[in-house]
Amino acid sequence: MSQSVTVPPTNHGTRPYARDVAELAFIRQVRRAIHRRPELGHHELRTAAFLERVLRRMGHKPFRPAQTSIAVVIGPPTAPLTVGFRADLDALPIHEKTGAIYASRNPGIMHACGHDGHAAALLTLARRLTIEPHRTNSALLIFQEAEEGYPSGAPAVLEGLPMRLLPPEIFALHLWPELPTGAVGVRTGAMMASVAGLTFDIAGRPGHPHGTQAESGGSDAVAAAVNLYSRLAPDTGRMLDEQSPTALSIGRIDGGEGPNRVAAQCRMEGTLRALTWADQENAVAAIRSASEAVETQTGARIEVLVKSGVRPPVLNYTDSVGRLRVACQQLGVQCLSYPDRPVGASEDFGWFLEKIEGALFLLGCGRDRSHPQLHTSQFDFDEEVLLTGVDVFHALAVPCHEEQVKAGLGSQRSELHADRSQRSVSSGQCEARIL
């Protein structure tokens, strides 16, 4: 999921309070319990049951908006629902090689993307909110299945949530080893690209069995594929920005039946990344046009199959990013304008942002530049960094005071999508309290 980017220099902010030892022990215990028993997307049975059990012990009534997803509303029964938070639960088909005492006990499956940490942070937020007195608002916490694979679990969760439980704003974090430990990175607008799958089925004409292409009148499917490849000019690994909002990657070409025969069939497979749905549509139209030109030139038939929505674009809202920056400022957490352009990695949190305002931010967990990357068998991190994420979540969950808004520590929220009831909520943050 990670992509190499340049990390700006940073000086870490200092927290205005000491860490709660019991809370640190809790978050470590939760993260390691989940880490030991990783499960793939849509199969997070044990993980979901564990989270459900702990939430019930806290006195809550969690429910399942999707088969292996958990949601819970925390706050007084009559308090307005003002904010939501989402964590993901699934692991990856990777064999762990960290050597940690809490390493995966499920061979070939590992939490190599930090979802165990995301879930532990959100459960710790639930713990804080549970024992916090005199709350005047409610928060929705979502533990979502199947972020990594296709189909994503996010649409199922959104479909399973009653409309009255859709908060006006939602946030999520992602651990990021390319940022120093404890630093927060966020940007307004396009944060991560959408992903669409592309398949090109190319049909040639074999002609006479033992003739060359010229002699037999055949149409070589492999030659047509090479022609199309050169026209498409794949740009794997390109950093996306507003001037270059799409990138095409062709990862597989397979065709032909023998070294002395004109290829009758060939298939190319790839992915298309884009910053917006409109950019994706424009790129697909150009790809189809190139395919038609190759058909005309070579006589081959090319069918272009597009699997849209493998991942949506992640588009952060300006006001939500502003609220996040204020929260970090009050907590003494370093908040960087990072990355300087959208990353090619993808995240299905974009499905939530299509219905609800909000933002995804990156939480640094890197010791140094040699820290193992996401989606590798060596990936690990110190759980204490998760408490920074909990601090930020908690600050976003605490209702602000009118004086803070007037002092400029907040901004008026913009209108929600036209298909939802319009609500105006004062933004800005109150200082989080450690419990």
Order of alpha helices (4+ residues) and beta strands (2+ residues): alpha-alpha-beta-beta-beta-alpha-beta-alpha-beta-beta-beta-beta-alpha-alpha-beta-beta-alpha-beta-beta-alpha-beta-alpha-beta-alpha-alpha
